[in-house]
Amino acid sequence: MAAPGSCALWSYCGRGWSRAMRGCQLLGLRSSWPGDLLSARLLSQEKRAAETHFGFETVSEEEKGGKVYQVFESVAKKYDVMNDMMSLGIHRVWKDLLLWKMHPLPGTQLLDVAGGTGDIAFRFLNYVQSQHQRKQKRQLRAQQNLSWEEIAKEYQNEEDSLGGSRVVVCDINKEMLKVGKQKALAQGYRAGLAWVLGDAEELPFDDDKFDIYTIAFGIRNVTHIDQALQEAHRVLKPGGRFLCLEFSQVNNPLISRLYDLYSFQVIPVLGEVIAGDWKSYQYLVESIRRFPSQEEFKDMIEDAGFHKVTYESLTSGIVAIHSGFKL
């Protein structure tokens, strides 16, 4: 990723060089730097500023976007199966904990970014439907004079089964969205669900539109994380909440060594055997190691304008849930 710091450094150096040149001019001195050499240095710095990482590989920013797209295009059909195999099913618990921490109420408008296969969206719909049904039962108990037909009508109103809640799944990858839509049809999810092709760095939504923004295991694949965070802040309503579930830094030395061994020696092999794709899962492992620590990412979320930013490490820090509010 072209780190914001690298751009800031270039900006600082640029200002410093400009001041030095003005000083020479005021003193009637000429620069001792030949013009060609100066131009070469400027071009070199611009080139470095446009570089980022793709796993452990250094690539241009433009190149990274295409490479990441190819990774998820390649693994889309086996993505859910590989998640179960790689995490031994624990990813399901992590996602359940994300919903528990979210605690959405009926009427919540959720944007799930990089949520192509629908794992978070389906959990959200189940959660708010359950909440709405409990509320419905309480109301019906309080209205003892309703007829059987009126009670049946209340329960059969599918459009209102979510209490006005809605989730929009936004993903940049067409194949991931395709898999998500197929799962939704197979599992009977229709109401309150929309699928949108879009980039986390340039979301196709108006300002102040959503109550909650989630991104699970997706933000580390974004080229400009700071820009994605700013977009999350823009589309949330005042009082809205940002929630991110992402791999993080293990805080136990023994578990860290075992985790590294499993990640680099086992996961790519599973990728080859199950998905027929060693390289994509090698990248996914490497991208986890390049992602900022819990504290560093917390600072980035705050820099994007969020308040009351916290995080909770799960499974000894293998993953963390980050939370922030737009106030």
Backbone hydrogen bonds in HBPLUS format (Angstrom, degrees):
<---DONOR---> <-ACCEPTOR-->    atom                        ^
c    i                          cat <-CA-CA->   ^        H-A-AA   ^      H-
h    n   atom  resd res      DA  || num        DHA   H-A  angle D-A-AA Bond
n    s   type  num  typ     dist DA aas  dist angle  dist       angle   num
A0003-ALA N   A0001-MET O   2.91 MM   2  5.54 106.4  2.47 114.8  97.5     1
A0006-SER N   A0003-ALA O   2.94 MM   3  5.37 129.6  2.20 108.0 120.3     2
A0008-ALA N   A0004-PRO O   2.92 MM   4  6.22 156.6  1.97 150.8 158.1     3
A0009-LEU N   A0005-GLY O   2.79 MM   4  6.01 151.9  1.86 147.4 155.2     4
A0010-TRP N   A0006-SER O   3.01 MM   4  6.25 158.4  2.05 142.8 148.1     5
A0011-SER N   A0007-CYS O   2.93 MM   4  6.16 158.9  1.97 147.2 153.2     6
A0012-TYR N   A0008-ALA O   2.85 MM   4  6.10 155.6  1.91 147.4 154.0     7
A0013-CYS N   A0009-LEU O   2.78 MM   4  6.03 167.5  1.79 154.9 158.5     8
A0014-GLY N   A0010-TRP O   2.74 MM   4  5.89 154.2  1.80 147.0 155.2     9
A0015-ARG N   A0011-SER O   2.99 MM   4  6.26 155.7  2.05 146.0 151.3    10
A0016-GLY N   A0012-TYR O   2.86 MM   4  6.16 159.5  1.90 151.5 158.0    11
A0017-TRP N   A0013-CYS O   2.88 MM   4  6.09 159.3  1.92 152.7 157.3    12
A0018-SER N   A0014-GLY O   2.98 MM   4  6.20 155.0  2.05 144.3 151.5    13
A0019-ARG N   A0015-ARG O   2.95 MM   4  6.24 158.5  2.00 151.2 156.1    14
A0020-ALA N   A0016-GLY O   3.01 MM   4  6.27 155.8  2.07 145.3 152.3    15
A0021-MET N   A0017-TRP O   2.94 MM   4  6.20 157.2  1.99 150.5 156.1    16
A0022-ARG N   A0018-SER O   2.95 MM   4  6.23 158.3  2.00 149.9 155.8    17
A0023-GLY N   A0019-ARG O   2.89 MM   4  6.12 151.1  1.98 146.3 154.6    18
A0024-CYS N   A0020-ALA O   3.04 MM   4  6.35 155.6  2.10 148.0 153.7    19
A0025-GLN N   A0021-MET O   3.02 MM   4  6.31 155.6  2.08 147.4 153.9    20
A0026-LEU N   A0022-ARG O   2.93 MM   4  6.18 155.5  1.99 149.4 155.6    21
A0027-LEU N   A0023-GLY O   3.07 MM   4  6.28 147.5  2.18 145.2 153.7    22
A0029-LEU N   A0024-CYS O   2.65 MM   5  4.81 159.2  1.70 158.4 152.5    23
A0028-GLY N   A0025-GLN O   3.11 MM   3  4.97 154.2  2.18  98.0 105.7    24
A0038-LEU N   A0034-PRO O   3.08 MM   4  6.37 161.1  2.12 157.0 162.5    25
A0039-SER N   A0035-GLY O   2.99 MM   4  6.20 163.4  2.01 152.5 156.8    26
A0040-ALA N   A0036-ASP O   3.00 MM   4  6.19 153.1  2.07 143.4 150.9    27
A0041-ARG N   A0037-LEU O   3.00 MM   4  6.28 152.9  2.07 146.6 153.6    28
A0042-LEU N   A0038-LEU O   2.97 MM   4  6.26 160.7  2.01 153.9 159.0    29
A0043-LEU N   A0039-SER O   2.97 MM   4  6.17 162.8  2.00 150.6 154.9    30
A0044-SER N   A0040-ALA O   2.96 MM   4  6.12 151.6  2.04 142.6 150.7    31
A0045-GLN N   A0041-ARG O   2.94 MM   4  6.21 157.3  2.00 150.6 156.0    32
A0046-GLU N   A0042-LEU O   2.97 MM   4  6.19 157.0  2.02 149.0 155.5    33
A0047-LYS N   A0043-LEU O   2.96 MM   4  6.13 150.3  2.05 143.0 151.0    34
A0048-ARG N   A0044-SER O   3.01 MM   4  6.32 158.4  2.06 147.2 152.2    35
A0049-ALA N   A0045-GLN O   2.94 MM   4  6.15 153.9  2.01 146.2 153.6    36
A0050-ALA N   A0046-GLU O   3.20 MM   4  6.41 131.7  2.45 137.0 148.1    37
A0050-ALA N   A0047-LYS O   3.12 MM   3  5.26 136.7  2.31  98.8 110.6    38
A0051-GLU N   A0048-ARG O   3.10 MM   3  5.23 164.9  2.13 109.5 112.7    39
A0061-GLU N   A0050-ALA O   2.94 MM  11  5.85 146.0  2.06 177.5 167.1    40
A0052-THR N   A0059-VAL O   2.73 MM   7  5.54 167.0  1.75 172.4 174.4    41
A0059-VAL N   A0052-THR O   2.90 MM   7  5.54 157.5  1.95 142.0 149.2    42
A0054-PHE N   A0057-GLU O   2.70 MM   3  5.08 161.0  1.73 155.0 160.7    43
A0057-GLU N   A0054-PHE O   3.14 MM   3  5.08 156.2  2.20 120.7 119.6    44
A0064-LYS N   A0060-SER O   3.02 MM   4  6.31 149.4  2.12 151.6 159.6    45
A0067-LYS N   A0063-GLU O   3.05 MM   4  6.29 157.7  2.10 152.3 159.0    46
A0068-VAL N   A0064-LYS O   2.85 MM   4  6.06 169.2  1.86 166.9 168.1    47
A0069-TYR N   A0065-GLY O   3.08 MM   4  6.19 157.3  2.13 141.8 148.5    48
A0070-GLN N   A0066-GLY O   3.03 MM   4  6.25 155.8  2.09 144.0 150.0    49
A0071-VAL N   A0067-LYS O   3.00 MM   4  6.31 150.2  2.09 146.9 155.0    50
A0072-PHE N   A0068-VAL O   3.20 MM   4  6.54 165.8  2.22 158.9 158.6    51
A0073-GLU N   A0069-TYR O   2.89 MM   4  6.01 145.5  2.01 147.7 158.6    52
A0074-SER N   A0070-GLN O   2.94 MM   4  5.96 147.5  2.05 140.7 148.5    53
A0075-VAL N   A0071-VAL O   3.05 MM   4  6.35 149.3  2.15 145.3 153.7    54
A0076-ALA N   A0072-PHE O   3.07 MM   4  5.54 123.9  2.40 133.8 141.9    55
A0078-LYS N   A0075-VAL O   3.02 MM   3  5.48 132.3  2.26 113.9 126.7    56
A0079-TYR N   A0075-VAL O   2.80 MM   4  5.44 103.5  2.40 151.4 170.2    57
A0079-TYR N   A0076-ALA O   3.26 MM   3  4.96 163.2  2.29 100.4 105.1    58
A0082-MET N   A0078-LYS O   2.87 MM   4  5.99 162.0  1.90 157.2 162.5    59
A0083-ASN N   A0079-TYR O   2.97 MM   4  6.20 148.1  2.07 144.5 153.5    60
A0084-ASP N   A0080-ASP O   3.14 MM   4  6.46 155.9  2.20 147.5 152.6    61
A0085-MET N   A0081-VAL O   3.01 MM   4  6.32 159.3  2.06 148.3 154.3    62
A0086-MET N   A0082-MET O   2.75 MM   4  5.80 172.0  1.75 156.1 158.6    63
A0087-SER N   A0083-ASN O   3.13 MM   4  6.00 161.9  2.16 142.0 146.9    64
A0088-LEU N   A0084-ASP O   2.87 MM   4  5.34 111.5  2.35 133.1 146.6    65
A0089-GLY N   A0084-ASP O   2.91 MM   5  4.38 125.5  2.21 124.4 133.7    66
A0090-ILE N   A0087-SER O   3.08 MM   3  5.30 165.2  2.10 111.3 113.5    67
A0092-ARG N   A0089-GLY O   3.19 MM   3  5.91 152.9  2.27 116.3 122.3    68
A0093-VAL N   A0090-ILE O   2.94 MM   3  5.25 122.8  2.28 105.9 119.9    69
A0094-TRP N   A0090-ILE O   3.10 MM   4  6.51 159.0  2.15 154.8 160.9    70
A0095-LYS N   A0091-HIS O   3.02 MM   4  6.22 157.5  2.08 145.0 150.3    71
A0096-ASP N   A0092-ARG O   2.95 MM   4  6.16 149.8  2.04 142.0 150.8    72
A0097-LEU N   A0093-VAL O   2.90 MM   4  6.15 153.5  1.97 150.0 157.1    73
A0098-LEU N   A0094-TRP O   3.00 MM   4  6.32 142.6  2.14 140.0 150.5    74
A0099-LEU N   A0095-LYS O   3.14 MM   4  6.49 154.7  2.21 145.5 150.4    75
A0100-TRP N   A0096-ASP O   2.92 MM   4  6.23 155.0  1.99 147.0 154.8    76
A0101-LYS N   A0097-LEU O   2.85 MM   4  6.05 154.2  1.92 145.8 152.4    77
A0102-MET N   A0098-LEU O   2.89 MM   4  6.10 145.9  2.01 141.3 151.5    78
A0103-HIS N   A0099-LEU O   2.85 MM   4  6.01 164.2  1.87 154.6 157.5    79
A0108-THR N   A0105-LEU O   3.06 MM   3  5.78 147.0  2.17 151.3 152.1    80
A0166-ARG N   A0108-THR O   3.05 MM  58  6.55 157.0  2.11 157.4 158.7    81
A0211-ASP N   A0109-GLN O   2.83 MM 102  5.20 146.9  1.94 139.3 150.4    82
A0212-ILE N   A0109-GLN O   3.25 MM 103  6.55 157.4  2.30 151.9 152.7    83
A0110-LEU N   A0166-ARG O   2.87 MM  56  6.23 168.5  1.89 163.9 165.5    84
A0168-VAL N   A0110-LEU O   2.90 MM  58  6.30 158.2  1.95 155.0 160.8    85
A0111-LEU N   A0212-ILE O   2.91 MM 101  6.29 158.1  1.96 155.3 162.5    86
A0214-THR N   A0111-LEU O   2.86 MM 103  6.29 162.6  1.89 159.8 164.1    87
A0112-ASP N   A0168-VAL O   2.90 MM  56  6.13 167.1  1.91 156.5 160.9    88
A0170-CYS N   A0112-ASP O   2.88 MM  58  6.10 167.9  1.90 149.9 153.3    89
A0113-VAL N   A0214-THR O   2.83 MM 101  6.15 157.6  1.88 173.4 165.7    90
A0114-ALA N   A0170-CYS O   2.67 MM  56  5.93 137.1  1.85 159.5 171.2    91
A0118-GLY N   A0115-GLY O   2.84 MM   3  5.51 160.9  1.88 133.1 139.6    92
A0122-PHE N   A0118-GLY O   2.87 MM   4  5.88 170.6  1.88 161.9 162.7    93
A0123-ARG N   A0119-ASP O   3.34 MM   4  6.41 157.4  2.40 136.3 142.5    94
A0124-PHE N   A0120-ILE O   2.90 MM   4  6.10 156.2  1.96 151.2 158.3    95
A0125-LEU N   A0121-ALA O   2.97 MM   4  6.26 160.8  2.01 152.3 156.5    96
A0126-ASN N   A0122-PHE O   3.00 MM   4  6.20 162.1  2.03 149.2 153.9    97
A0127-TYR N   A0123-ARG O   2.91 MM   4  6.06 157.3  1.96 147.5 154.2    98
A0128-VAL N   A0124-PHE O   2.94 MM   4  6.19 173.3  1.94 162.6 162.3    99
A0129-GLN N   A0125-LEU O   3.00 MM   4  5.95 152.1  2.08 142.0 150.3   100
A0130-SER N   A0126-ASN O   3.01 MM   4  6.12 156.5  2.06 143.3 149.5   101
A0131-GLN N   A0127-TYR O   2.97 MM   4  6.27 156.7  2.03 148.5 155.2   102
A0132-HIS N   A0128-VAL O   2.84 MM   4  5.98 158.1  1.89 144.2 150.2   103
A0133-GLN N   A0129-GLN O   2.89 MM   4  6.07 156.1  1.95 148.0 154.4   104
A0134-ARG N   A0130-SER O   3.08 MM   4  6.30 155.6  2.14 145.2 151.1   105
A0135-LYS N   A0131-GLN O   3.06 MM   4  6.34 156.8  2.12 145.5 152.1   106
A0136-GLN N   A0132-HIS O   2.80 MM   4  6.02 152.3  1.88 145.9 154.5   107
A0137-LYS N   A0133-GLN O   2.93 MM   4  6.16 156.7  1.98 148.7 153.6   108
A0138-ARG N   A0134-ARG O   3.11 MM   4  6.38 156.4  2.17 145.2 151.1   109
A0139-GLN N   A0135-LYS O   3.04 MM   4  6.34 156.7  2.10 148.3 154.5   110
A0140-LEU N   A0136-GLN O   2.91 MM   4  6.18 157.2  1.96 151.6 158.0   111
A0141-ARG N   A0137-LYS O   2.95 MM   4  6.12 155.5  2.01 148.2 154.4   112
A0142-ALA N   A0138-ARG O   3.21 MM   4  6.42 141.3  2.36 136.9 146.7   113
A0142-ALA N   A0139-GLN O   3.15 MM   3  5.13 124.1  2.47  91.7 106.0   114
A0143-GLN N   A0140-LEU O   3.06 MM   3  5.06 147.6  2.16  97.9 107.9   115
A0146-LEU N   A0143-GLN O   3.38 MM   3  6.10 166.2  2.40 123.2 122.9   116
A0151-ILE N   A0147-SER O   3.08 MM   4  6.37 157.6  2.13 150.4 156.3   117
A0152-ALA N   A0148-TRP O   2.94 MM   4  6.15 163.9  1.96 152.5 156.8   118
A0153-LYS N   A0149-GLU O   2.96 MM   4  6.11 153.8  2.03 144.4 151.5   119
A0154-GLU N   A0150-GLU O   3.13 MM   4  6.36 151.0  2.22 142.0 148.8   120
A0155-TYR N   A0151-ILE O   3.24 MM   4  6.61 154.7  2.30 148.6 154.4   121
A0156-GLN N   A0152-ALA O   2.99 MM   4  6.16 139.6  2.16 145.8 157.3   122
A0158-GLU N   A0156-GLN O   2.91 MM   2  5.73 114.3  2.35 116.5  99.3   123
A0160-ASP N   A0157-ASN O   3.16 MM   3  5.62 138.0  2.35 106.9 117.4   124
A0161-SER N   A0158-GLU O   3.04 MM   3  4.91 164.3  2.06 104.6 109.4   125
A0163-GLY N   A0160-ASP O   3.03 MM   3  5.13 165.0  2.06 108.6 113.2   126
A0165-SER N   A0162-LEU O   3.18 MM   3  5.31 160.9  2.22 106.4 112.3   127
A0167-VAL N   A0192-GLY O   2.88 MM  25  6.10 161.0  1.92 148.6 152.3   128
A0194-ALA N   A0167-VAL O   3.05 MM  27  6.48 146.5  2.17 156.3 162.7   129
A0169-VAL N   A0194-ALA O   2.84 MM  25  6.16 172.1  1.85 161.4 159.3   130
A0196-VAL N   A0169-VAL O   2.79 MM  27  6.06 163.7  1.82 169.1 168.5   131
A0171-ASP N   A0196-VAL O   3.10 MM  25  6.64 152.4  2.18 160.7 169.1   132
A0198-GLY N   A0171-ASP O   2.97 MM  27  5.44 157.1  2.03 114.3 121.7   133
A0177-LEU N   A0173-ASN O   3.19 MM   4  6.49 162.0  2.23 151.8 156.6   134
A0178-LYS N   A0174-LYS O   2.90 MM   4  6.08 150.5  1.99 144.7 153.5   135
A0179-VAL N   A0175-GLU O   3.07 MM   4  6.34 155.7  2.13 146.9 151.8   136
A0180-GLY N   A0176-MET O   3.03 MM   4  6.29 157.8  2.08 146.6 153.1   137
A0181-LYS N   A0177-LEU O   2.88 MM   4  6.13 161.1  1.91 155.1 159.0   138
A0182-GLN N   A0178-LYS O   3.09 MM   4  6.29 156.3  2.14 145.1 151.4   139
A0183-LYS N   A0179-VAL O   2.99 MM   4  6.26 156.4  2.05 149.7 155.9   140
A0184-ALA N   A0180-GLY O   2.93 MM   4  6.19 156.3  1.99 149.0 155.8   141
A0185-LEU N   A0181-LYS O   3.06 MM   4  6.32 159.9  2.10 149.9 153.9   142
A0186-ALA N   A0182-GLN O   3.03 MM   4  6.20 162.5  2.06 147.8 152.9   143
A0187-GLN N   A0183-LYS O   2.88 MM   4  5.99 147.9  1.98 149.9 158.0   144
A0188-GLY N   A0184-ALA O   2.95 MM   4  5.90 108.7  2.47 136.6 151.5   145
A0189-TYR N   A0184-ALA O   2.82 MM   5  4.86 153.3  1.89 147.0 148.3   146
A0188-GLY N   A0185-LEU O   3.35 MM   3  5.17 157.1  2.41  96.4 103.1   147
A0202-GLU N   A0199-ASP O   2.98 MM   3  5.26 154.8  2.04 109.8 117.9   148
A0208-ASP N   A0234-ARG O   3.00 MM  26  6.37 162.1  2.04 151.1 148.3   149
A0209-LYS N   A0235-VAL O   2.69 MM  26  5.38 142.6  1.83 128.0 136.6   150
A0210-PHE N   A0235-VAL O   2.96 MM  25  6.22 165.5  1.98 154.0 158.7   151
A0237-LYS N   A0210-PHE O   2.77 MM  27  5.59 161.3  1.81 160.2 155.6   152
A0241-ARG N   A0211-ASP O   2.93 MM  30  6.46 153.7  2.00 149.5 153.9   153
A0213-TYR N   A0241-ARG O   2.88 MM  28  6.30 156.4  1.94 163.9 169.5   154
A0243-LEU N   A0213-TYR O   2.85 MM  30  6.16 156.3  1.91 167.0 174.5   155
A0215-ILE N   A0243-LEU O   3.12 MM  28  6.68 136.1  2.32 150.0 161.7   156
A0245-LEU N   A0215-ILE O   3.09 MM  30  6.43 150.0  2.18 136.4 145.6   157
A0217-PHE N   A0245-LEU O   2.67 MM  28  5.99 165.0  1.69 169.1 169.0   158
A0221-ASN N   A0218-GLY O   3.07 MM   3  5.67 155.8  2.13 115.9 123.2   159
A0222-VAL N   A0219-ILE O   3.22 MM   3  5.34 163.8  2.25 105.8 110.7   160
A0227-GLN N   A0224-HIS O   3.14 MM   3  5.38 122.4  2.49 100.9 114.4   161
A0228-ALA N   A0224-HIS O   3.14 MM   4  6.50 154.9  2.21 151.5 158.7   162
A0229-LEU N   A0225-ILE O   2.97 MM   4  6.24 154.3  2.04 152.2 159.0   163
A0230-GLN N   A0226-ASP O   3.06 MM   4  6.30 151.7  2.14 141.4 148.9   164
A0231-GLU N   A0227-GLN O   3.00 MM   4  6.26 149.9  2.10 144.4 152.4   165
A0232-ALA N   A0228-ALA O   2.96 MM   4  6.25 149.4  2.06 142.5 151.0   166
A0233-HIS N   A0229-LEU O   3.02 MM   4  6.31 155.3  2.08 146.5 152.5   167
A0234-ARG N   A0230-GLN O   2.96 MM   4  6.21 150.1  2.05 141.6 150.1   168
A0235-VAL N   A0231-GLU O   3.11 MM   4  6.34 161.5  2.14 154.8 156.5   169
A0240-GLY N   A0237-LYS O   2.71 MM   3  4.99 150.7  1.79 140.5 140.3   170
A0239-GLY N   A0326-LYS O   2.46 MM  87  5.19 162.7  1.48 167.7 174.1   171
A0326-LYS N   A0240-GLY O   2.91 MM  86  5.38 162.5  1.94 152.9 157.3   172
A0242-PHE N   A0324-GLY O   2.73 MM  82  5.07 172.5  1.73 156.4 158.8   173
A0324-GLY N   A0242-PHE O   2.98 MM  82  5.07 144.8  2.11 142.3 146.4   174
A0244-CYS N   A0322-HIS O   2.92 MM  78  5.06 157.5  1.97 143.3 148.8   175
A0322-HIS N   A0244-CYS O   2.79 MM  78  5.06 163.6  1.82 150.1 154.1   176
A0246-GLU N   A0320-ALA O   3.11 MM  74  5.71 165.3  2.13 157.3 161.0   177
A0320-ALA N   A0246-GLU O   2.87 MM  74  5.71 149.7  1.96 155.8 164.2   178
A0248-SER N   A0318-ILE O   2.86 MM  70  5.39 159.9  1.90 124.5 126.9   179
A0251-ASN N   A0316-SER O   2.94 MM  65  5.86 158.1  1.99 148.2 154.9   180
A0256-SER N   A0252-ASN O   2.76 MM   4  5.87 152.3  1.84 157.0 166.7   181
A0257-ARG N   A0253-PRO O   3.12 MM   4  6.36 152.9  2.19 144.6 149.4   182
A0258-LEU N   A0254-LEU O   3.14 MM   4  6.47 165.5  2.17 151.7 155.5   183
A0259-TYR N   A0255-ILE O   2.75 MM   4  5.83 155.2  1.81 149.9 157.8   184
A0260-ASP N   A0256-SER O   2.94 MM   4  6.13 156.8  2.00 146.4 151.9   185
A0261-LEU N   A0257-ARG O   3.04 MM   4  6.26 161.0  2.07 147.1 152.3   186
A0262-TYR N   A0258-LEU O   2.94 MM   4  6.19 163.2  1.97 150.1 154.3   187
A0263-SER N   A0259-TYR O   2.80 MM   4  5.91 161.3  1.83 149.5 155.6   188
A0264-PHE N   A0260-ASP O   2.99 MM   4  6.05 175.7  1.99 155.2 155.9   189
A0265-GLN N   A0261-LEU O   2.99 MM   4  5.71 149.2  2.09 141.6 150.3   190
A0266-VAL N   A0262-TYR O   2.94 MM   4  5.07 148.5  2.04 128.2 135.9   191
A0267-ILE N   A0262-TYR O   3.20 MM   5  6.64 152.4  2.28 158.5 165.9   192
A0269-VAL N   A0266-VAL O   3.04 MM   3  5.26 118.3  2.43 102.6 118.4   193
A0270-LEU N   A0266-VAL O   2.91 MM   4  6.27 157.1  1.97 157.5 164.9   194
A0271-GLY N   A0267-ILE O   2.90 MM   4  6.18 154.8  1.96 151.5 159.1   195
A0272-GLU N   A0268-PRO O   3.02 MM   4  6.29 145.9  2.14 141.2 149.1   196
A0273-VAL N   A0269-VAL O   2.93 MM   4  6.20 162.4  1.96 154.6 159.3   197
A0274-ILE N   A0270-LEU O   2.81 MM   4  5.79 172.9  1.82 156.9 159.3   198
A0275-ALA N   A0271-GLY O   2.96 MM   4  5.14 134.8  2.17 119.2 132.9   199
A0277-ASP N   A0271-GLY O   2.97 MM   6  5.30 177.7  1.97 119.7 119.6   200
A0276-GLY N   A0272-GLU O   3.06 MM   4  4.14 124.4  2.38 101.4 110.7   201
A0282-GLN N   A0278-TRP O   2.95 MM   4  6.19 139.1  2.12 148.5 161.3   202
A0283-TYR N   A0279-LYS O   2.92 MM   4  6.21 155.0  1.98 149.7 155.6   203
A0284-LEU N   A0280-SER O   3.02 MM   4  6.34 156.8  2.07 142.0 148.2   204
A0285-VAL N   A0281-TYR O   3.15 MM   4  6.22 156.3  2.21 136.0 141.2   205
A0286-GLU N   A0282-GLN O   3.03 MM   4  6.26 161.5  2.07 147.2 152.6   206
A0287-SER N   A0283-TYR O   2.72 MM   4  5.91 156.5  1.78 159.7 166.7   207
A0288-ILE N   A0284-LEU O   3.26 MM   4  6.43 142.5  2.41 137.7 145.6   208
A0289-ARG N   A0286-GLU O   3.08 MM   3  5.24 119.1  2.47  97.4 111.9   209
A0290-ARG N   A0286-GLU O   3.17 MM   4  6.50 134.3  2.39 142.4 155.0   210
A0291-PHE N   A0288-ILE O   3.30 MM   3  5.36 152.7  2.38  99.5 107.4   211
A0297-PHE N   A0293-SER O   2.88 MM   4  6.04 163.9  1.91 157.2 161.3   212
A0298-LYS N   A0294-GLN O   2.97 MM   4  6.10 150.6  2.05 141.9 150.7   213
A0299-ASP N   A0295-GLU O   3.05 MM   4  6.35 152.0  2.13 145.6 151.9   214
A0300-MET N   A0296-GLU O   3.13 MM   4  6.48 149.8  2.23 141.5 149.6   215
A0301-ILE N   A0297-PHE O   2.97 MM   4  6.28 153.9  2.04 152.5 158.8   216
A0302-GLU N   A0298-LYS O   3.07 MM   4  6.36 157.2  2.12 148.2 154.2   217
A0303-ASP N   A0299-ASP O   2.88 MM   4  6.13 152.0  1.96 146.5 154.8   218
A0304-ALA N   A0300-MET O   3.15 MM   4  6.42 132.4  2.39 137.7 148.9   219
A0304-ALA N   A0301-ILE O   3.19 MM   3  5.22 134.6  2.41  94.6 106.7   220
A0306-PHE N   A0301-ILE O   3.44 MM   5  6.07 159.9  2.48 149.8 145.3   221
A0305-GLY N   A0302-GLU O   2.96 MM   3  5.33 160.1  2.00 111.2 117.3   222
A0307-HIS N   A0325-PHE O   2.80 MM  18  5.16 165.7  1.82 148.6 153.4   223
A0325-PHE N   A0307-HIS O   2.88 MM  18  5.16 164.3  1.91 148.3 152.7   224
A0310-THR N   A0323-SER O   2.91 MM  13  5.33 153.8  1.98 145.5 154.0   225
A0323-SER N   A0310-THR O   2.86 MM  13  5.33 166.1  1.88 153.6 154.0   226
A0312-GLU N   A0321-ILE O   2.90 MM   9  5.25 146.2  2.02 138.2 149.2   227
A0321-ILE N   A0312-GLU O   2.92 MM   9  5.25 159.2  1.97 143.0 146.7   228
A0314-LEU N   A0319-VAL O   2.85 MM   5  5.44 177.2  1.85 149.2 149.7   229
A0317-GLY N   A0314-LEU O   3.02 MM   3  5.20 133.7  2.24 101.9 115.2   230
A0319-VAL N   A0314-LEU O   3.46 MM   5  5.44 177.5  2.46 147.5 148.2   231
A0318-ILE N   A0315-THR O   3.22 MM   3  5.62 164.0  2.25 112.1 116.9   232
